[in-house]
Amino acid sequence: MALTMQESGGRVPDVMQSSESLGLPPNSITDPETSIDAGCKHFKAVLASAKGDINLALQSYNFGGGFTLWVQDGRGGKYTLALAKEFSVYMAAKMGWKSYGDPEYVNHVRRYLGGGTNSFSGNLKIIMQEALKYQGNPYVWGGSTPSTGFDCSGLTQWTYKQANIMLPRTAEVQYHASKIITQSEAVAGDLVFFSGTYAGKTITHVGIYLGNGKMYNSNDSGVEYSTITSGYWKEHLYGFGRVLGG
């Protein structure tokens, strides 16, 4: 189920994006049960090749079985995030592509599982169940409902409302309505705020913090997961606020 959520969120017939494991073009499978059957068989195969290393198998589900062989060829034989990133860069250069696969795939799958900082439970589960309905939708300035689409604070206001947490409308006012906390105190379910993403007020963007340097938000690229520990979002990071019970 976690693989399915990461691959498609259940929004397309090929729910486990299994077509390519059968040598077919993407989304060739048009029946969810066929997709699940093929996806489970593919995962079983990569898990056997990975000798039970579930993380290695998960990453190989995304990269392909060649990743397992590459890791086992003098690189310790066990999954690490550093190896996933190295392989992604290596294969992108080899194929002449800008990028290859998702080197963060293991973390992206495991956020749907219990037992870690990325697990969704309680109010956060309610919030994310609603928020994930809109993943991939375009950013809409001033949008605050499913019918209009969402801007950043519209998404947080709407999704937190599903857990009976009432937030004011804009990112700046949401910041001042939150209990301000440090980055080291922040946990999944807190809000993360940014400044300078456009001219005007001090606080100009907000997202749902998910731990491990990740957030879920509506930005110019659409409703998506984003990394806040590097690049654009790190440069504009302003602070964190708590609204889930303080």
C-alpha positions as CSV (number, residue, x, y, z in Angstrom):
1,M,0.0,0.0,0.0
2,A,2.9,2.4,0.7
3,L,4.4,1.6,-2.7
4,T,1.0,2.3,-4.3
5,M,0.7,5.6,-2.5
6,Q,4.1,6.7,-3.6
7,E,3.7,5.5,-7.2
8,S,0.3,6.9,-7.9
9,G,-1.7,7.7,-4.8
10,G,-4.3,5.4,-6.4
11,R,-5.2,8.0,-9.0
12,V,-4.5,6.0,-12.2
13,P,-5.4,2.5,-13.2
14,D,-1.8,1.3,-13.1
15,V,-1.7,2.0,-9.4
16,M,1.7,0.4,-8.8
17,Q,3.2,1.7,-12.0
18,S,4.0,-1.8,-12.9
19,S,3.9,-1.6,-16.7
20,E,7.6,-1.1,-17.1
21,S,8.4,-4.1,-15.0
22,L,6.6,-6.1,-17.7
23,G,8.6,-4.4,-20.5
24,L,5.6,-2.2,-21.5
25,P,5.4,1.6,-21.9
26,P,4.4,3.5,-18.7
27,N,0.7,3.2,-17.8
28,S,0.0,0.5,-20.3
29,I,-1.8,-1.5,-17.6
30,T,-5.4,-0.4,-17.4
31,D,-6.7,-2.7,-14.6
32,P,-5.7,-2.0,-11.0
33,E,-5.7,-5.7,-10.0
34,T,-3.3,-6.5,-12.8
35,S,-1.1,-3.6,-11.7
36,I,-1.0,-4.8,-8.1
37,D,-0.3,-8.4,-9.2
38,A,2.6,-7.3,-11.4
39,G,3.9,-4.9,-8.8
40,C,3.9,-7.4,-6.0
41,K,5.7,-9.9,-8.2
42,H,8.3,-7.3,-9.2
43,F,8.8,-6.3,-5.6
44,K,9.1,-10.0,-4.6
45,A,11.8,-10.4,-7.2
46,V,13.9,-7.4,-6.2
47,L,13.5,-8.3,-2.5
48,A,15.0,-11.8,-3.3
49,S,17.8,-10.2,-5.2
50,A,18.4,-7.8,-2.3
51,K,18.8,-10.7,0.0
52,G,16.1,-9.4,2.3
53,D,17.4,-5.8,2.5
54,I,14.0,-4.1,2.3
55,N,15.5,-0.6,1.7
56,L,17.6,-1.9,-1.1
57,A,14.6,-3.7,-2.6
58,L,12.5,-0.5,-2.3
59,Q,15.1,1.6,-4.1
60,S,15.5,-1.1,-6.7
61,Y,11.7,-1.0,-7.3
62,N,12.3,2.6,-8.5
63,F,15.8,2.3,-10.1
64,G,15.5,-1.2,-11.4
65,G,17.3,-4.4,-10.5
66,G,20.6,-3.0,-11.8
67,F,20.9,-0.9,-8.6
68,T,21.0,-4.1,-6.4
69,L,23.7,-5.6,-8.5
70,W,25.7,-2.3,-8.5
71,V,25.5,-2.1,-4.7
72,Q,26.5,-5.7,-4.3
73,D,29.5,-5.2,-6.6
74,G,32.1,-4.1,-4.1
75,R,30.0,-1.4,-2.4
76,G,29.0,-3.1,0.8
77,G,25.9,-4.9,-0.5
78,K,23.6,-2.9,1.7
79,Y,21.4,0.1,0.9
80,T,22.5,3.6,1.9
81,L,21.0,6.9,0.8
82,A,24.5,8.0,-0.3
83,L,24.7,5.0,-2.6
84,A,21.3,5.8,-4.0
85,K,22.3,9.4,-4.8
86,E,25.6,8.2,-6.3
87,F,23.8,5.7,-8.5
88,S,21.3,8.3,-9.7
89,V,24.1,10.7,-10.7
90,Y,26.0,7.8,-12.4
91,M,23.0,6.6,-14.4
92,A,21.9,10.1,-15.4
93,A,25.4,10.8,-16.8
94,K,25.4,7.4,-18.5
95,M,22.0,7.9,-20.1
96,G,22.6,11.5,-21.0
97,W,19.6,12.5,-18.9
98,K,19.2,15.4,-16.4
99,S,18.2,13.0,-13.7
100,Y,17.6,9.3,-13.1
101,G,14.9,7.9,-10.8
102,D,14.2,9.1,-7.3
103,P,17.2,8.7,-5.0
104,E,15.0,9.6,-2.0
105,Y,12.5,6.8,-2.9
106,V,13.0,4.8,0.3
107,N,12.1,7.8,2.5
108,H,9.3,8.7,0.3
109,V,7.7,5.2,0.6
110,R,8.4,4.9,4.3
111,R,6.6,8.1,5.2
112,Y,3.4,6.1,4.6
113,L,4.5,3.4,7.1
114,G,4.2,3.5,10.9
115,G,7.0,3.5,13.4
116,G,9.0,6.6,12.3
117,T,9.0,10.4,12.1
118,N,7.5,10.1,8.7
119,S,4.5,8.1,9.8
120,F,1.1,9.7,9.7
121,S,-1.1,9.3,12.7
122,G,-3.7,11.2,14.7
123,N,-4.5,14.7,13.4
124,L,-1.6,14.5,10.9
125,K,-3.1,11.4,9.3
126,I,-6.4,13.3,8.8
127,I,-4.6,16.3,7.4
128,M,-2.4,14.3,5.0
129,Q,-5.2,12.1,3.8
130,E,-6.9,15.2,2.6
131,A,-3.8,17.0,1.4
132,L,-2.7,14.0,-0.8
133,K,-5.9,14.2,-2.7
134,Y,-4.6,17.3,-4.4
135,Q,-1.0,16.2,-5.1
136,G,0.1,17.3,-8.5
137,N,-2.6,20.0,-8.8
138,P,-1.5,23.4,-10.0
139,Y,-0.9,26.3,-7.7
140,V,-3.7,28.8,-7.7
141,W,-3.1,32.3,-6.2
142,G,-5.9,33.0,-3.7
143,G,-7.2,29.5,-3.9
144,S,-8.5,28.0,-0.6
145,T,-10.9,25.2,-1.5
146,P,-10.9,22.0,-3.7
147,S,-13.2,23.7,-6.2
148,T,-10.9,26.8,-6.6
149,G,-7.5,25.1,-6.1
150,F,-5.0,26.1,-3.5
151,D,-2.3,28.5,-2.8
152,C,0.1,27.8,0.1
153,S,-1.9,29.0,3.0
154,G,-5.2,28.0,1.4
155,L,-3.9,24.4,1.4
156,T,-2.9,24.4,5.0
157,Q,-6.1,26.1,6.1
158,W,-8.3,23.7,4.3
159,T,-6.4,20.5,5.3
160,Y,-6.0,21.4,9.0
161,K,-9.7,22.3,9.1
162,Q,-10.4,18.6,8.4
163,A,-8.8,17.8,11.7
164,N,-10.9,20.6,13.4
165,I,-7.9,22.9,13.6
166,M,-8.9,26.4,12.4
167,L,-6.1,28.4,10.8
168,P,-6.4,32.0,9.6
169,R,-6.1,32.6,5.9
170,T,-2.6,33.9,5.0
171,A,0.9,32.6,5.6
172,E,1.9,35.6,7.7
173,V,-1.2,35.5,9.9
174,Q,-0.8,31.7,10.3
175,Y,2.8,32.3,11.5
176,H,1.6,34.8,14.1
177,A,-1.2,32.4,15.2
178,S,1.3,29.6,15.8
179,K,3.5,28.8,18.7
180,I,6.9,29.7,17.3
181,I,9.4,26.9,17.8
182,T,13.0,26.2,16.7
183,Q,14.0,23.9,13.8
184,S,15.3,21.3,16.3
185,E,12.0,21.3,18.1
186,A,9.9,20.9,14.9
187,V,8.2,17.6,14.2
188,A,5.8,16.2,11.6
189,G,2.6,18.2,11.6
190,D,4.1,21.5,12.5
191,L,4.0,24.4,10.0
192,V,7.2,25.6,8.2
193,F,7.4,29.2,7.0
194,F,9.4,31.1,4.4
195,S,10.2,34.7,3.6
196,G,11.1,36.5,0.4
197,T,9.4,34.1,-2.1
198,Y,7.7,37.2,-3.5
199,A,7.9,40.9,-2.6
200,G,5.7,42.2,0.1
201,K,5.1,40.8,3.6
202,T,7.7,39.2,5.7
203,I,6.1,35.7,5.7
204,T,5.3,34.7,2.1
205,H,5.0,30.9,2.1
206,V,3.9,28.1,4.4
207,G,4.0,24.3,4.2
208,I,3.2,21.3,6.3
209,Y,6.4,20.0,7.9
210,L,6.8,16.3,7.7
211,G,10.2,15.8,9.4
212,N,13.5,14.8,7.9
213,G,13.8,18.0,6.0
214,K,10.6,17.5,4.0
215,M,7.4,19.5,3.6
216,Y,4.1,19.2,1.7
217,N,3.0,22.5,0.1
218,S,1.4,24.3,-2.8
219,N,4.0,26.3,-4.7
220,D,4.6,27.5,-8.3
221,S,5.4,23.9,-9.3
222,G,2.0,22.7,-7.9
223,V,0.9,20.7,-4.8
224,E,3.9,18.6,-3.9
225,Y,6.5,17.3,-1.5
226,S,9.5,19.6,-1.2
227,T,12.9,19.5,0.5
228,I,13.7,22.4,2.7
229,T,17.3,21.5,3.5
230,S,18.9,22.6,0.2
231,G,18.4,24.9,-2.7
232,Y,15.6,27.5,-3.0
233,W,13.6,26.5,0.1
234,K,16.7,26.5,2.4
235,E,17.6,29.9,1.2
236,H,14.1,31.3,2.1
237,L,13.5,29.3,5.3
238,Y,12.2,31.6,8.0
239,G,10.9,29.5,10.9
240,F,8.5,26.9,12.3
241,G,5.2,27.1,14.1
242,R,3.2,24.6,16.1
243,V,-0.6,24.2,15.9
244,L,-1.1,20.5,16.7
245,G,-1.7,20.8,20.5
246,G,1.4,22.9,21.3
